[in-house]
Each structure stands twice: as C-alpha cells, then as structure tokens.
Amino acid sequence: MRQPTDRTVMHSYPGMVAIVTTHYKEQDNVMAAGWHSYISFDPPIYGVAIGHERHTYNIVKQAGTFAINFLPMEKAEFIQQSGVYTGKNTDKFSLCEMGFDRGITTDAPILHDAYVAYECHTIDVNKYGDHDWFVGEMKKFYRDPDLFQSDGLPDDEKLTIPLYLGRSVYTTTGERKEFRIDQD
Ligand SMILES: Cc1cc2nc3c(=O)[nH]c(=O)nc-3n(C[C@H](O)[C@H](O)[C@H](O)COP(=O)(O)O)c2cc1C
C-alpha cells in the first residue's frame, strides 16, 4: 500500500537520456543527462540540469552554447559511459570511440550516431539546489528522417529508443495505445 514519507522519492525514470556536448577553448566534453526538457515550442527553447561538480558545468558556463544529442539503443553503453567517466581526466570521445562533427552555429560536437540533435545557445542559467538549469534557444536541429514514420512517430522497426530505468539499466518503449478524443 502507498505510504507517505519525508524522504525524497525520485521517480524520474524510465526516460530518455540527453547527451550534452560542449566545446570551449580546444576542449570537447560529453555527459549523460536524464533531467532535460523542451521548455518552449515557439520559439524553440530547451533546458538541461547540470550538477555543479560536473566538468561539463564549467565548460557550458564558459562556452555559452551546448548541444543535445539522442542516441539509439545500440549506443546505450556509450550513454552510460558518458555518465560515469568525467572529462576532468578522460577524453570520453577517444576512450569510447565516439566520432562527431562540429555544429553549424556552435563548435559543440554533434555525435555521428545521434538520430536527433539540437544546437542550443544559452539564454538563461538558474540555480536550483545542487544543479543549475541551463536554458538555451535552439538554433539548429538534426533528425534522421529514415528512422521516423510519415506521422512523425519513431519507426519501431528501424529505431529503438533507449530509456534509462535506473541502476545502470536501460529498457525501451513497448506496447502502443492510441486515443483519439473528439472535442466540441
Ligand atoms: C543515465 C544518467 C543520467 C544522468 N543525468 C544527469 C543529469 O541530468 N544531470 C547531471 O548533472 N548529471 C547527470 N548524470 C551524471 C553525469 O552524467 C556524470 O556525473 C558524468 O560523469 C559527468 O561528466 P563530466 O564530469 O565529464 O561533465 C547522469 C548520469 C547517468 C548515467
């Protein structure tokens, strides 16, 4: 039976993990972020929560730009690696053999294996407890059209979207249900 508790109940997952990439002064970095969101559709604005002790935190703060990448299930191990190793002492791109191109409006890396990616220019940073939310205007979008159906939904036959479950475990989407609700 459900019980009240004063201890935090963190129920953020299962969920998609954004791979945040950054570049500042010859240095590139990459990290996994489960806490991220579209904030506005028009104009397009995206936000991501970055802990103060992350190497990414310092780089994003100085760069003023970042990129958000989404990887398929085949690259789930890299998602986990980018969320465990730190760029303070590791070049995660070389170690994990992840290639990238530079962005068009930013030098932040756009991962070769990303099926969707966004280039973001920071417009706001707010501190909430042990994380800052970096909010960026989305200046460029990438998407692999071959992996999506004509209605815009992901094509399950071609794209398996990894969902982080917690405790280093990844799952994926399952049964689909459709609800068409008529409104007056
Ligand atoms: C699945 C997953 C989700 C994570 N989500 C976040 C997050 O939303 N924000 C954050 O600051 N760190 C998050 N982390 C932790 C960072 O990715 C991790 O501390 C990483 O090593 C930081 O790398 P850096 O020091 O190179 O920036 C997550 C880790 C994993 C594995």
The ligand as an ORCA input file, in Angstrom:
! r2SCAN-3c Opt
* xyz 0 1
  C      21.656      7.884    -17.024
  C      22.363      9.051    -16.393
  C      21.702     10.258    -16.251
  C      22.350     11.362    -15.671
  N      21.688     12.553    -15.573
  C      22.346     13.650    -15.121
  C      21.718     14.928    -15.136
  O      20.571     15.103    -15.558
  N      22.435     15.999    -14.687
  C      23.716     15.879    -14.216
  O      24.325     16.882    -13.822
  N      24.339     14.668    -14.202
  C      23.704     13.571    -14.651
  N      24.317     12.358    -14.682
  C      25.677     12.259    -14.155
  C      26.737     12.782    -15.149
  O      26.486     12.334    -16.463
  C      28.116     12.253    -14.670
  O      28.412     12.826    -13.406
  C      29.224     12.495    -15.668
  O      30.326     11.699    -15.302
  C      29.654     13.956    -15.720
  O      30.685     14.070    -16.658
  P      31.651     15.329    -16.712
  O      32.317     15.451    -15.346
  O      32.625     14.975    -17.795
  O      30.819     16.510    -17.025
  C      23.693     11.242    -15.229
  C      24.348     10.003    -15.356
  C      23.700      8.930    -15.945
  C      24.419      7.616    -16.090
*
